């Protein structure tokens, strides 16, 4: 049975998949907690998250052009640093992003039907797993529609808030309440929303002309997402201020209410649910491809390396990931997933930067990206760091146990 995937994605589709991962539920949910952490330093936190994300993006783009295979940093770490570091990156990604999938599914449930959030979350996972099973091109088409709708909603939020009579740009000034620790924690929260550009790299085996497509698609997707995040953050701050934003349960819905357009709040809520669906779709794609790549190298059960003869997708890996995410979505709380997921993702990118630093040129960006990842990872709450270190240690033990039998 073939273990090669079909190359069908061009630059536009790759950018859209990256945007579907980044311009998702994070922009609707992360601004409030980030403002609570950073206070009036929220925009500093956004800028720091963008710098770290840019360094990571450029490291990922260079590596993906050299190694255009499914798996992302799992492949780069293996090829540049050795089998163990590739395995550790893959483990951190699969575990962290599986938790992130559950968080996105629960976000859908919270917006669609708060009283039955877990049931809606499970239904969303089942539906999107079925879409992915039908082929990556179908996933790209659906993501394109979701991104268009979400961008339209966010544009409306920005225009309404910036045009409101109560909008005051003095609310963007950095005051004494902004601390270095708060800005770092806010950057970690906002980085969680930026991290979707990795989905482009993990789909490297399904991209046409990857040496040209991936280095173009990753910075394009990141640049568009940064512009969107900055515009929406400025607009929300101008009407709510950092204090109002920190206290908001639904930051952007509260922002349009403060702008004097309460009728837009339900539209924003629908946009949040659709955005979370888009993030979940792209996340399941990325996790299943990394699982497929690790199974192909026998770091996970070899049965997960099968490719569907008709749809040319790693169908068993997709079904396995969908099943695990559905179980998590039925049983855990969204807040339990986010901090742990952030830690795993930052470890994943730290390994990507170390891998990129072994290339012959432009080593400054990977070094900055590595230091940024470590700084943000260990600025997260202690419980998130402890859980993340524990799960990484469990993965190392599993590797050590499996290794002798593989030789």
PyMOL commands that set and color helices and strands:
alter all, ss='L'
color gray80, all
select helices_A, chain A and resi 11-22+25-66+73-80+83-112+114-133+136-162+169-172+180-202+204-206+210-247+251-258+262-296+302-305+315-331+334-357+363-377+382-406
alter helices_A, ss='H'
color red, helices_A
deselect
rebuild
show_as cartoon
